């Protein structure tokens, strides 16, 4: 039995030692430089005021013009070519002009360039020499599935000092992503390597998922075998534990024993990052729950909301249904919005009473919703700063509802709550106590990943020597 463990660990270690080293090194980079995205602050800054724009159609008219029969939400934004409605359904999104309902998708590079320039101007970015450099379904920074509704994307290089590039949706004409030269450079040394994220692989989600899940599982097996072997080979000399090995083998043995708990939990939790419903629930609404929470409203009632003029400060207006009634949401600032209702007038956000009323139709045994605290162990944030996220506990099933727009950022059953700890907490150290002390968290992550990297390097040296002696003989 022990001979089999030695053999398996030896050759799995040789096969995966470089991968281990890469994961630990890139994990340090990823902690400080996340994958590029367009933040809500950046998106808001790039929106022109909607109030005062010439709008001749209602949200109901926009839904009719879009031909999306099961439209769930409608947004109104102002692009460089005028106001545009963006109509969203479960599987489709379409932009129509607010003046005449004609198609407002982006088909030319010149049009995309004009949108990108206005976005940059509103954000205070230099776009004097901007140009469209690509129109494609995928590139290295637009591979996440969240962009599927917007493909193909126009990539516009601003040619500013930061090397900013923005991506314009061909479907809606919105800027949906930006990157800078620094972000791209660090992510080549971070996320791309860590996630094994080359475009050619990641563009096929199922293939990428299977490859990375399998590699992570094999790496976990190699680490488990090493832990068993390391403990079995410990020797007691007098009152001290010692290693029977010398040189690089002894260093690998000792560091491995010191780092065993971290290495095993980190590789295990990294493997779980690729779970995607294999062992734990996905945290998604069931069809029955979605049929109550995320419904297609009666769009003919939109006219009653539009009797109140849109605020001149609004950067985006959204119509959505909540608890059977249509609402109009005006985004006025990063931490400010207004909700307009047909009967109850205006407020800043949904109330706990409204959320509780809805949840009685979603599940049985729901208690009164409560606002999440900033240090909650299962955190969720609203899309608008300072707006509460409500948690409704329905027995063992928890629902989080964003007070800004009624969306469900989290559905937490017992499986999902367990996943939060065995994946997120173990892999990113986002324990509440460490989140409250970010510097300590930084030190722990960098220190432990550095220890794992040194451990991996000893394995690389041993593996190289083994290969050289095997094939030389």
N, C-alpha and C positions, 0 to 999 in steps of 0.2 A: 504493500500500500504506500509506504513512504517513498519507495523508489519511483512509483508512478507520479506522486506529488512533485518530487524533485524534477523529474523529466518534463512534466507539464509546465511547471513554473519556469524552468530554464528556457524552454522554447517560446512559451507565451511572453516571458519577460523580454527575450531578444526581439520578438516581433513587435512589442508594444512599448519598449522603453523610450523610444523617440516620441511616441504619441503622449506618454505620460509627461515627459519634459515639456512638450509643447503646451499641453493643457495647463500645467502649473504656471509657466511663464506668461502665456496669454491671459490667464485668469487675472494676473496682477494688472495687466493693461486694461482689461475690460472693466475692472472695478472703478477705474478713473475715467475711462472714455467709452461711453455706451455706443451702441450701433446708431448711425445717423438717423434722425427723424425730424419732422417739423413740429416743434413744440406748440402748445396752445398759445403761448405768449407770442411766438413768431407768427402763427397763423392770424391771430387777432390784429397784430401790428400791420399785416399785409392786406387787411380788408378795408375797403373804402366805405365811408358812411352811406347807408342805404336811404335814410330819411331824406326826403326832398327829391329823390330820383323819380323819373316819370314812369309810373307803373299803371298800366291800363287794364290789366287782367287780375283776377282774384286767384287765390290759391286753388280754389275749385276749378277755375278755368285752366290753370296750369296742369292739374291732374288730368283733365279731359284731353288737353293737347298732347300730353306725354304718352297717352295710350297705355299707361300702367294702371290696370284695373284694380290691383291690390296695393296701391300706394299706401305706405305707412307714415311717411314724413315728407314735408315740403320745406325747403329753405329758400330764402331770397337773399341774394348777394348782389353786389355791384361790381361788374368787371369793367375793363377798359372800353368795351363796346356797349355798355349800358347795363341795366338791371336784368338779372337772370334768375328764374326759378329752377331749383334742382329737386327733382321728384325722385324719391327712393322707394322701392318695393323690396320684397324679400330677396329677389334675385336680379333685379335690374335697377339701374339709375340712369336718369336722362335729364338733360338741361334744355329748357325752352326759354325763349325771350319773353320778358314780362310786358312787352309792347304788343306783340302779335301772336305769341305762342309758337313761332317757328323754331325749328331745331337750332340749338345753340352749342352743339358740339364743336370741337376745334379740329379742323381738317388741314390747316396750312401752317407751315413753320413761321410765316410772317405774323399770323394771328397769335400763335403761342408766344412769340418773342414780345409782342406788344403787351400781353398779359403779364409776362415775367418782368418786364421793365416797370410796369406800374406797381406790381407787388414790391419790387426792390425799392422803388422810389418811396413808397409809403413806409417801408422799414428803415429808410435812411441809408440804403446800400447803393454803391456806385454801379450803375448799369450802362454807363456811356458806351462801352465797347462790347456789350452783351451780344451773343450770337447763339443760335440753335446749333448744337453739335451732334445731336442724335435724335432719332424717333424710333423707339423700339419697345417691345413688350417687356424685356428684362435687361437689366445690367446688374453689376455687382451690388449696388445699393438699393435697388428697387425689387429685389426678389421676394420679400415677405408677401404672404397671401393677401394682406390687407389692401394691396394695390390692384388686385385683380379686376375690380370694377372700373378702374381708371385706365387700363391698358388699351392701346399703347400710350407711352408717356413721351412727351417732348422734354429733352434734357437741354437746358439753357445755361451756358457758362457766362457769368457776369463779367469775368475778367477784372475783378476787383482785387484789392490787396490780399484778401483772405482766400482767394481762389474759390469763391462761392459758386455752386451750381444748384439750380432749382429745377424741379420737375413739374411740368404742367400736364394735367389730366386731359386726354383727348375727349373724354366723355362729358366732363362738366366744366372744363376750362379753369379749374382751381389749381393753385400751387399746392401740391400734396406732400412734397419732400424737399429738403435742402441738405446740402453737404458742404463742408469747407475742405480746403487742402489738408489742414491739420487732422480733421476727423477721418478723412479717407486714408491718410498715411498711417495713423495710429491703429485704425481698424484692420488694415492689412496685417499688422502685427498683433492684433487682438481678436476681434470677433470672427473674422473670416477664417483664420486658422483654427480658433477654438471650436467653432461650430462645424468645421469642415464644410465651408460655405462657398466654394467656387460656383460661379453662375451656372455653368453647364450642369452641375449636379443639383443645386438648390432649386433651379427652375422646374425640376420634376420632383414635386414635394414627396410623393410616395416613395420614390427611389432614394432620395436623400434621407427620409425618415428611417427606412429600413437599413440603409448602410450605417448611419451614425448609431442607431439603436444597437445593431449587432456588434459594431466595434466597441461600443461602451460596455456591453455585456461581457465580451471577451476580456476586456481590460479589467473589469471588476473580478472576474474569475481568476485572472492572473494575480491580482492584489490579494484576494482571499487565500489562494494557495501559498503566496509568499508569507502571509501572516501566520498561517498554520506551520509552515516550515520554520519560520523564524523563531516562534515560540518553542517548537519541538527541539531545536538545536541549541537552546540555551543550556549552559553548563553551570553547576554550582561548585565553586572552588572556595572551600572554607565557608565564609559567610557572604561571599560575593558572587553575583551572577556574572558570567563571562561568555565570550563568543569563542567557538572552536576555530574560527577562521582567522586569516591574517591578511594584511594589505587591503586592497580594494574590497575583497569579500567581507572582511571584518567591518569596514566602514559602512558597506551596504547593509550588513546585518544590524549593526548598532543603530544607525540612523533610521532604518526601517522599523525597528522596535519602538523607538522614540516617537516616530511619526505614524505608527500603525493606525491609531484611532482616527486621526485626521484624514489620512490617505483613504482608508476604507469608507468613511462617511462621505468624503468629498467625491470619490469616484462613484459610490452608490447613488448619491443624490444627483450627480451629473447624468448618470444613466436614467434616473427618473425624470429628468428634464425632457426626455424623449418619450415619456410614457404615452401621452396622447390617447388616454382612455384604455390602455391595455390592462393596467392593474387598478387604477383609480378612476373615479368619475371625472368627466370633463368640466363640470360646473356649468353646464348649459341648461337652459329652460327646456322642459319637456314640451311636446306639441300642445298638450292641454293647457299648460301654464302660459305658453306664448300666445295661445288663443285668447287669453284674458288680458294679459299685460301688453302685448305688442300687436294691436289690432288695426285694421284699416278703418278709419273713422268715416263718419258721414260728412263728406267734404262740402256738401251744400250749406252746412252751418258756418262755413268760414266767413260768409258775408257779415254775420252778426258780430264777429270779432273785429272786422275791418272798419266798423263804424268809428272806432277810436284810431286817430291818426298814428302812424308809426313815428316814434321819437326820432328827432333829427340826429341824435347821438348813436342810434343803432348801427352796428357794423354788420349784423346778420340777424335775420328774422326767421323763425322756424315755427311751423304749425305741426302739432302732434296731438294724438288722443291720449287721455289718461282717465281711467275709470269711466269710460263711455262718453266723455265730453272732449270736444276739441279745445286746445289751448294754443295761444300764440306767445312765443318766447322771443323777446328782443334782447340781444347780447349788447350791452352798453359799455362794458369794460371787463378787464380780466377778473375782477371781483364783484361785478355788478350786472344784474339783468332785471328784466321785468316780465311778469306773466300776466296775460290778459285772458279772462274767461268770459263766456257769454253772459252768465248770470251774476257771478260773484265779484265782478270788477277786476281790479289789478292788485297783485302782490309781487313780492320779489321771487318767491319760490314756492314749491308745493309744501303743504303743511303735513304734519304727522297725521292729522285727522283724515286728510284725503288719502294718504298712503294706506292707513289702516282700513279705510272703506274698501279700497281696491283689493287688499290682501284677503279680506273675508271671502272674496269670490275666487281666489287663487288656490288656497289650501285651507285645511281644517285646523282648528286649535291655534290660530295666530294671536299672539299677544300684541299689546299696543306697541307700535314702532318707537324706536329710540334713536337719537342722533349718535353717530359714531364719534368717539373721542379721537383726538389726534394720535394717541398712543395705543389704539386698539390693536390687539394681537392679530386680528384679521383685517388689515387696513384696506380702505377703499376711499378714493378721492373723487369729488365732483369735478365736472368739466369746468366749473366756474369757482374760483377761489372764494372761500367763506360760505359757500352754499352747503347746507348739510347733506350728508348721505344717511338715509334712515335704514335701520336694520329691523326687519320683522321676523321674529322667531316663531315658526309654526311647528311646534314639537321639536323634532331632531333636524328639521329643515329650516335653514335661514335664507332670507332674501335681503339683499341690499338694493335700495332704490335711490337713485340720484334725484335730489330735490330740484335740480335745475331743469331736467328734461324728461324725467320719468323712466329713464333706462335702468336696466339691471346690470350693474358692473360685476356683481358676484352672486352666484347661487351656491350656497355652502351646505352640503350634506355631510354626514360623518366622514365619508371617504375623502371629500375635498378638503375638509379641515385637517385631516391627517396628512394629506399631501402637502398642505402648506408648511408643515413642520419638517417632514422627511425630505422634501425637495428644497423649498425656498430657504427655510431657516438654516438647514445644514449646508447648503451650497453657497449662499450669499451672506450668511451670518446676520440676517435681518431680524434677529431677536429684538423685541422691544427695548430691553435694557441696553443693547449695543447701539440701536438706532438713536437712543437718547445720548450716547457718547460716541459720536462719529469718529473722533480721532483714535479712540481705543479700537474701534472696529477696523479702521484703516490699518493700524499696526498689526492686529491679529491676522487679517487677511493677507497682507504683504508678507509678514513673518512666516506664517504657515505655508503659504505657496512657495516662498523661497526655500523653506526646508524641504518641501516636496520636490522642488526643482533639483536641489543638491542630491537628494536621494535618487532621483531619476538619472542624474549624470553618473552616479556610481554604477547604476545598472547598465548604462550605455557603455561604459568602459569595460565592465565585466563581459557584457554581451559581445562587444567587438573582439575582445581577446579570445572568447570561446569560438567565435566564427573563424577567426584567423587561424587558430590552432586546429580546428576541425578540417578546414579546407586545405590548409598547408600540409597536413599529414595525409 
